[in-house]
């Protein structure tokens, strides 16, 4: 029995597994460290077995069976070791390549090129009709978008009603559509589904709007406006846009909260000077913070992060259902998919831009149709072009009755440059039979009167634009 015990292996399962009768690096290390304290010598195991054998004659046989089972177990579940570092690197590179496929596509493509590509889905042989009154653009827009015959892939055909209830003459070849979409984006900014400062609006839950699916409708209106040659909204919060495209960046301030009571509490949290005052303030408004899921003890050094956490819930998390429906609407005509692929190119058109129109922008945009060089008519036209350039500078300097946006709206039906580009290119023509300017918004053509005095030219331009249909409605 003692001879059999001498051939037993140590039972400790903490020792590294090694194949028998086979040399390995681990065996060599074990032999070099045979005297170390953390390894159990074989003679100690032998003494234990001898002691157990005296107390229980069957212990040796049981130990032999257990040792055999243990060897079978280790043989069955022998670890597989990958020694080839190149294989590991190949696996890592493959995973990196798979992840890169989900990244946004960033190229040198311009916004108008992306929009023009999306516009290829519009069938210009089919139209969806909109009957619009300038005094209530929203009502006519909702009726048009919800009509059973409406399709995102149809061209938009717009007729404006005048104040007497009659239809304006003429067909929509682009001008009325652009004017309608401009007026619509202006009214959309002030809808109750949005909250926050005018230049960074975010979505808020509204039970009536949810029942009427207005969040989806608002997203659709924006996508259709951008793709069909209208203006971009330029009023959405960057935090909202970043969240929609999966960008975790979030930077908000107390000024983003229009609720005076909530804004006051958040400001007091930021101004707290001691932890005791901070904790008292949080406990006094426990319901407010419990609703947001951030009611807890906060240190002075954590108060800024605490307020930002609440703001993220207030602006984003509590409005997730509304945001999702808004995204569904933005998916019309493939716009949201393009936004995800080209976020750096398309995101700016959704957010506020503080770059106003300039006199140089409009002067470069409108190209004149001039008479042959050397003719008397050409001299009059060149003189009028000088008046036109001065009028643009005066409008930029706010010394005229109309702004540059008013002037662009009068000539093209747009108050800002559209993401799709100005199609057709704006032109200037000249009038000898009218003292006032005339515009064709369908052709993006502005006709200037040929006059001898700049003061008369300026006064007549102001009068003509201010008395044009739709002036002051956007």
VMD Tcl script that draws the C-alpha trace (Angstrom):
set ca {
  {0.00 0.00 0.00}
  {2.86 2.33 0.82}
  {4.52 1.54 -2.53}
  {1.31 2.47 -4.37}
  {1.07 5.74 -2.48}
  {4.56 6.71 -3.63}
  {3.32 6.82 -7.23}
  {0.35 9.08 -6.52}
  {0.39 12.59 -7.94}
  {-0.30 15.67 -5.77}
  {-4.04 16.34 -5.61}
  {-3.83 20.13 -5.50}
  {-5.71 21.61 -8.45}
  {-3.87 24.89 -8.06}
  {-0.73 23.55 -9.67}
  {-0.28 24.11 -13.41}
  {-1.22 21.14 -15.58}
  {1.65 19.47 -17.35}
  {1.68 16.38 -19.61}
  {3.57 13.47 -18.11}
  {6.93 12.33 -19.50}
  {7.16 15.44 -21.62}
  {9.49 18.38 -21.21}
  {8.00 21.87 -21.26}
  {9.00 25.40 -20.23}
  {6.65 25.24 -17.26}
  {8.23 21.99 -16.03}
  {11.67 23.57 -16.15}
  {10.50 26.58 -14.17}
  {8.88 24.30 -11.59}
  {12.12 22.35 -11.21}
  {14.13 25.54 -10.71}
  {11.69 26.76 -8.06}
  {11.29 23.37 -6.36}
  {12.44 24.81 -3.03}
  {10.02 27.75 -3.09}
  {7.47 27.90 -0.28}
  {4.41 28.23 -2.50}
  {4.94 24.72 -4.01}
  {3.92 21.71 -1.88}
  {6.72 19.06 -1.73}
  {5.78 15.55 -2.73}
  {7.02 14.01 0.59}
  {4.46 16.12 2.49}
  {1.70 14.73 0.33}
  {3.10 11.23 0.96}
  {2.98 11.79 4.74}
  {-0.63 12.90 4.54}
  {-1.57 9.85 2.51}
  {0.23 7.53 4.93}
  {-1.64 9.08 7.84}
  {-4.99 8.72 6.08}
  {-4.17 5.13 5.18}
  {-3.57 4.20 8.82}
  {-6.88 5.75 9.84}
  {-8.84 4.38 6.87}
  {-7.46 1.47 4.81}
  {-9.68 2.43 1.85}
  {-8.31 5.94 1.60}
  {-5.44 5.00 -0.71}
  {-7.76 3.27 -3.16}
  {-10.14 6.26 -3.12}
  {-7.28 8.68 -3.64}
  {-6.05 6.62 -6.57}
  {-9.47 6.78 -8.23}
  {-9.76 10.53 -7.62}
  {-6.28 11.13 -9.02}
  {-7.16 9.12 -12.12}
  {-10.38 11.15 -12.59}
  {-8.44 14.36 -12.20}
  {-5.93 13.30 -14.87}
  {-8.78 12.38 -17.22}
  {-10.40 15.77 -16.55}
  {-7.23 17.70 -17.36}
  {-6.62 15.63 -20.46}
  {-10.14 16.29 -21.69}
  {-10.08 20.03 -21.08}
  {-6.51 20.68 -22.08}
  {-6.17 24.42 -22.79}
  {-5.45 25.50 -26.35}
  {-2.58 27.98 -26.44}
  {-2.07 30.23 -29.48}
  {1.61 30.89 -29.85}
  {1.42 32.68 -33.19}
  {1.22 36.43 -32.46}
  {0.53 37.13 -36.12}
  {-2.80 35.26 -35.88}
  {-3.84 37.42 -32.94}
  {-2.93 40.56 -34.84}
  {-4.94 39.36 -37.84}
  {-8.01 38.85 -35.65}
  {-7.60 42.33 -34.14}
  {-7.24 43.92 -37.57}
  {-10.35 42.10 -38.81}
  {-12.39 43.42 -35.88}
  {-11.12 46.95 -36.52}
  {-12.14 46.70 -40.16}
  {-15.63 45.50 -39.18}
  {-16.07 48.44 -36.80}
  {-14.92 50.94 -39.42}
  {-17.79 49.89 -41.69}
  {-20.23 51.41 -39.19}
  {-18.43 54.74 -39.03}
  {-19.89 57.83 -40.78}
  {-18.69 58.40 -44.31}
  {-16.58 61.57 -44.34}
  {-15.59 62.72 -47.81}
  {-15.07 66.00 -49.62}
  {-18.62 65.91 -50.95}
  {-20.55 69.17 -50.64}
  {-23.99 69.55 -49.06}
  {-25.69 70.56 -52.31}
  {-24.30 67.47 -54.04}
  {-25.78 65.20 -51.37}
  {-29.16 66.97 -51.53}
  {-29.26 66.91 -55.32}
  {-28.59 63.18 -55.21}
  {-31.50 62.67 -52.79}
  {-33.71 64.79 -55.06}
  {-33.33 62.22 -57.84}
  {-36.04 60.22 -56.03}
  {-38.62 62.95 -56.80}
  {-40.86 62.17 -59.77}
  {-41.48 65.51 -61.51}
  {-44.27 63.97 -63.58}
  {-46.43 63.57 -60.47}
  {-47.51 66.32 -58.07}
  {-48.93 66.62 -54.57}
  {-51.13 69.71 -54.33}
  {-51.10 72.26 -51.51}
  {-53.67 75.07 -51.22}
  {-52.11 77.65 -48.91}
  {-53.26 80.85 -47.28}
  {-50.38 83.05 -46.18}
  {-52.30 84.02 -43.05}
  {-52.40 80.36 -41.91}
  {-49.66 78.41 -43.63}
  {-49.59 75.65 -41.01}
  {-53.20 74.61 -41.50}
  {-52.83 74.28 -45.27}
  {-49.53 72.45 -44.89}
  {-50.99 69.84 -42.51}
  {-53.92 69.22 -44.84}
  {-51.58 68.77 -47.78}
  {-49.12 66.42 -46.06}
  {-51.92 64.26 -44.63}
  {-53.90 64.00 -47.85}
  {-54.25 60.37 -48.94}
  {-52.82 61.17 -52.38}
  {-49.69 62.82 -50.96}
  {-46.36 61.13 -51.63}
  {-42.87 62.21 -50.62}
  {-41.69 61.23 -54.09}
  {-44.09 63.61 -55.85}
  {-43.27 67.16 -56.81}
  {-44.94 69.83 -54.64}
  {-47.49 72.04 -56.39}
  {-48.53 75.13 -54.41}
  {-51.32 77.64 -54.92}
  {-51.60 80.68 -52.66}
  {-54.98 82.21 -51.76}
  {-55.12 85.99 -51.55}
  {-57.00 87.83 -48.80}
  {-60.20 87.84 -50.87}
  {-60.16 84.05 -51.09}
  {-59.23 83.87 -54.78}
  {-56.39 81.84 -56.23}
  {-53.41 83.70 -57.58}
  {-52.95 83.20 -61.28}
  {-50.11 81.19 -62.68}
  {-48.64 77.76 -62.16}
  {-46.03 76.70 -59.65}
  {-42.72 76.14 -61.40}
  {-40.66 76.53 -58.23}
  {-41.24 80.00 -56.81}
  {-44.48 79.38 -54.87}
  {-43.06 76.11 -53.56}
  {-39.94 77.82 -52.21}
  {-42.02 80.59 -50.64}
  {-44.36 78.05 -49.04}
  {-41.48 76.03 -47.59}
  {-39.84 79.21 -46.27}
  {-43.04 80.26 -44.51}
  {-43.51 76.71 -43.21}
  {-40.02 76.50 -41.65}
  {-40.63 79.87 -39.99}
  {-43.88 78.67 -38.42}
  {-42.48 75.27 -37.48}
  {-39.91 76.89 -35.19}
  {-42.69 78.24 -32.96}
  {-44.81 75.09 -32.73}
  {-45.50 73.81 -29.16}
  {-43.56 70.61 -29.86}
  {-40.37 72.67 -29.48}
  {-38.92 74.40 -26.44}
  {-35.74 76.26 -25.61}
  {-34.11 79.42 -26.98}
  {-35.07 80.43 -30.55}
  {-31.66 79.49 -31.94}
  {-31.42 76.03 -30.28}
  {-34.84 74.43 -30.03}
  {-35.35 70.90 -28.74}
  {-38.35 68.58 -28.78}
  {-40.70 68.28 -25.79}
  {-43.45 65.77 -25.18}
  {-46.91 67.13 -25.89}
  {-49.94 64.85 -25.50}
  {-51.99 66.50 -28.22}
  {-49.05 66.56 -30.64}
  {-48.39 62.89 -29.87}
  {-52.01 61.96 -30.64}
  {-51.86 63.86 -33.92}
  {-48.37 62.50 -34.70}
  {-47.03 66.02 -35.14}
  {-43.47 64.98 -34.27}
  {-43.38 62.68 -37.28}
  {-44.98 65.36 -39.45}
  {-42.42 67.97 -38.37}
  {-39.53 65.68 -39.30}
  {-41.11 64.97 -42.68}
  {-41.62 68.68 -43.36}
  {-37.95 69.41 -42.70}
  {-36.72 66.55 -44.90}
  {-39.05 67.48 -47.76}
  {-38.13 71.17 -47.54}
  {-34.41 70.46 -47.74}
  {-34.61 67.92 -50.56}
  {-37.19 69.81 -52.64}
  {-35.20 73.04 -52.81}
  {-36.58 74.83 -49.77}
  {-34.69 76.21 -46.78}
  {-33.21 74.24 -43.90}
  {-34.65 74.86 -40.41}
  {-31.47 76.30 -38.81}
  {-33.04 76.30 -35.35}
  {-32.53 72.82 -33.85}
  {-30.36 72.31 -30.78}
  {-26.94 70.78 -31.43}
  {-27.59 68.48 -28.47}
  {-30.72 67.17 -30.17}
  {-29.00 66.66 -33.51}
  {-25.99 64.95 -31.90}
  {-28.27 62.57 -30.01}
  {-30.18 61.64 -33.16}
  {-27.04 60.75 -35.11}
  {-25.48 58.83 -32.21}
  {-22.93 61.44 -31.15}
  {-22.65 61.33 -27.31}
  {-21.51 64.95 -27.11}
  {-23.82 67.00 -24.89}
  {-23.32 70.57 -23.70}
  {-26.25 72.48 -22.26}
  {-26.73 75.42 -19.91}
  {-29.45 76.49 -17.52}
  {-30.53 79.04 -20.15}
  {-31.77 76.13 -22.28}
  {-34.53 75.51 -19.72}
  {-37.48 77.84 -20.29}
  {-39.35 76.71 -17.15}
  {-38.52 79.51 -14.71}
  {-38.91 77.42 -11.52}
  {-36.68 74.60 -12.74}
  {-34.12 77.04 -14.10}
  {-34.06 78.87 -10.77}
  {-33.38 75.67 -8.80}
  {-30.59 74.59 -11.16}
  {-28.96 78.00 -10.90}
  {-29.10 77.81 -7.09}
  {-27.41 74.41 -7.22}
  {-24.58 75.89 -9.27}
  {-24.23 78.81 -6.85}
  {-24.23 76.71 -3.64}
  {-21.16 77.52 -1.53}
  {-21.20 74.62 0.95}
  {-22.12 70.95 0.90}
  {-24.71 71.53 3.62}
  {-26.46 74.22 1.58}
  {-26.22 72.03 -1.52}
  {-27.76 68.99 0.21}
  {-30.55 71.08 1.72}
  {-31.35 72.50 -1.70}
  {-31.46 69.03 -3.28}
  {-33.69 67.67 -0.48}
  {-36.05 70.64 -0.76}
  {-36.52 69.81 -4.46}
  {-36.35 66.04 -4.07}
  {-39.40 65.41 -6.28}
  {-37.81 67.30 -9.17}
  {-34.57 65.33 -8.97}
  {-36.21 61.97 -8.18}
  {-38.24 62.28 -11.38}
  {-35.00 62.64 -13.32}
  {-33.40 59.72 -11.47}
  {-30.54 61.80 -10.07}
  {-31.63 62.35 -6.45}
  {-28.56 61.59 -4.32}
  {-25.88 63.13 -2.16}
  {-23.70 65.53 -4.14}
  {-20.36 67.10 -3.25}
  {-19.48 70.67 -4.11}
  {-17.02 69.51 -6.75}
  {-19.81 67.45 -8.39}
  {-22.50 70.13 -8.67}
  {-21.68 71.08 -12.28}
  {-21.84 67.45 -13.41}
  {-25.04 67.00 -11.38}
  {-26.75 69.88 -13.20}
  {-25.56 68.60 -16.58}
  {-26.98 65.17 -15.74}
  {-30.36 66.72 -14.99}
  {-30.23 68.82 -18.17}
  {-29.53 65.74 -20.29}
  {-32.59 64.05 -18.82}
  {-34.68 67.21 -19.25}
  {-33.69 67.84 -22.88}
  {-33.10 64.32 -24.21}
  {-34.07 61.34 -22.05}
  {-37.61 62.34 -21.05}
  {-38.46 63.14 -24.68}
  {-37.15 59.95 -26.29}
  {-40.50 58.87 -27.73}
  {-40.99 62.25 -29.40}
  {-37.42 62.22 -30.73}
  {-37.90 58.77 -32.24}
  {-41.00 59.84 -34.17}
  {-39.19 62.97 -35.31}
  {-36.35 60.79 -36.63}
  {-38.88 58.63 -38.45}
  {-40.17 61.74 -40.20}
  {-36.65 62.89 -41.08}
  {-36.14 59.55 -42.84}
  {-38.40 60.77 -45.66}
  {-36.63 60.84 -49.04}
  {-33.58 59.23 -47.41}
  {-32.53 62.41 -45.62}
  {-31.88 60.92 -42.17}
  {-29.77 58.13 -43.65}
  {-27.69 60.75 -45.48}
  {-27.42 62.73 -42.24}
  {-25.96 59.70 -40.46}
  {-23.48 59.09 -43.28}
  {-22.40 62.74 -43.60}
  {-22.99 64.31 -40.17}
  {-20.32 67.00 -40.46}
  {-21.75 68.15 -43.82}
  {-25.49 68.03 -43.14}
  {-25.75 68.72 -39.39}
  {-24.97 72.46 -39.70}
  {-28.05 73.04 -41.86}
  {-30.27 71.83 -39.01}
  {-28.60 73.97 -36.34}
  {-28.47 77.72 -35.88}
  {-26.05 79.67 -38.03}
  {-24.95 83.15 -36.99}
  {-23.64 83.99 -40.45}
  {-26.10 86.47 -42.00}
  {-26.53 87.31 -45.64}
  {-24.13 89.95 -46.90}
  {-24.32 92.50 -49.67}
  {-21.45 90.74 -51.42}
  {-23.36 87.43 -51.30}
  {-26.34 88.84 -53.16}
  {-24.26 90.89 -55.59}
  {-22.30 87.79 -56.58}
  {-25.42 85.63 -56.70}
  {-27.45 87.74 -59.15}
  {-25.87 87.85 -62.59}
  {-27.04 90.66 -64.92}
  {-28.31 90.20 -68.46}
  {-26.70 93.19 -70.19}
  {-27.29 94.75 -73.59}
  {-24.48 94.79 -76.19}
  {-21.42 96.80 -75.18}
  {-21.34 100.38 -76.47}
  {-25.11 100.79 -76.71}
  {-27.01 103.54 -74.89}
  {-29.07 100.88 -73.14}
  {-25.88 99.27 -71.81}
  {-24.83 102.58 -70.21}
  {-28.21 102.89 -68.43}
  {-27.98 99.30 -67.23}
  {-24.47 99.81 -65.84}
  {-25.66 102.91 -63.99}
  {-28.54 100.92 -62.50}
  {-26.14 98.17 -61.45}
  {-24.28 100.82 -59.43}
  {-27.58 101.80 -57.78}
  {-28.23 98.10 -57.08}
  {-24.84 97.61 -55.38}
  {-25.38 100.71 -53.22}
  {-28.88 99.54 -52.32}
  {-27.48 96.20 -51.13}
  {-24.92 97.99 -48.94}
  {-27.63 100.23 -47.48}
  {-29.80 97.19 -46.77}
  {-26.89 95.49 -45.03}
  {-26.38 98.65 -42.99}
  {-30.09 98.70 -42.10}
  {-30.72 102.14 -43.60}
  {-33.40 100.89 -46.00}
  {-36.96 99.82 -45.23}
  {-36.23 96.21 -46.24}
  {-33.50 93.77 -45.25}
  {-31.34 91.58 -47.44}
  {-33.55 88.65 -46.44}
  {-36.62 90.59 -47.60}
  {-34.93 91.30 -50.90}
  {-33.94 87.66 -51.45}
  {-37.46 86.54 -50.52}
  {-38.96 89.00 -53.01}
  {-36.78 87.73 -55.85}
  {-36.61 83.97 -55.16}
  {-39.18 83.01 -52.53}
  {-36.35 82.17 -50.11}
  {-35.12 84.17 -47.13}
  {-31.87 82.18 -46.88}
  {-29.63 80.22 -49.20}
  {-31.08 76.70 -49.66}
  {-28.97 73.57 -49.03}
  {-29.74 72.27 -52.53}
  {-28.36 75.42 -54.14}
  {-30.21 78.15 -56.01}
  {-31.82 76.58 -59.08}
  {-32.12 78.18 -61.56}
  {-29.27 80.65 -60.95}
  {-30.62 84.12 -60.02}
  {-30.58 86.73 -62.77}
  {-31.03 90.50 -63.06}
  {-32.97 92.04 -65.91}
  {-33.86 95.69 -66.51}
  {-37.18 97.53 -66.90}
  {-37.81 100.69 -68.86}
  {-41.61 100.59 -68.58}
  {-41.99 100.42 -64.77}
  {-40.57 102.57 -61.96}
  {-40.81 99.67 -59.50}
  {-38.99 96.34 -59.28}
  {-40.64 93.17 -60.56}
  {-39.70 89.61 -59.63}
  {-40.33 86.17 -61.06}
  {-39.71 83.75 -58.21}
  {-40.17 80.75 -60.50}
  {-37.24 81.86 -62.66}
  {-35.32 83.52 -59.79}
  {-35.28 86.71 -61.85}
  {-35.25 90.26 -60.45}
  {-36.13 93.08 -62.84}
  {-34.73 96.48 -61.83}
  {-36.17 99.82 -63.01}
  {-33.93 102.08 -65.12}
  {-33.91 105.38 -63.20}
  {-31.66 108.43 -63.18}
  {-31.55 109.09 -59.43}
  {-30.39 106.77 -56.65}
  {-32.77 108.34 -54.14}
  {-35.73 107.56 -56.42}
  {-34.35 104.07 -57.08}
  {-34.04 103.41 -53.34}
  {-37.52 104.69 -52.51}
  {-39.13 102.72 -55.34}
  {-37.31 99.53 -54.37}
  {-38.53 99.86 -50.78}
  {-42.10 100.54 -51.89}
  {-42.21 97.72 -54.44}
  {-40.84 95.06 -52.09}
  {-42.95 96.11 -49.11}
  {-46.14 95.90 -51.16}
  {-45.37 92.52 -52.72}
  {-47.64 89.54 -51.85}
  {-46.46 87.74 -48.75}
  {-44.21 90.53 -47.43}
  {-43.91 90.34 -43.64}
  {-45.35 86.82 -43.30}
  {-42.08 84.98 -42.58}
}
mol new
graphics top color blue
foreach p $ca { graphics top sphere $p radius 0.5 }
foreach p [lrange $ca 0 end-1] q [lrange $ca 1 end] { graphics top cylinder $p $q radius 0.2 }
display resetview
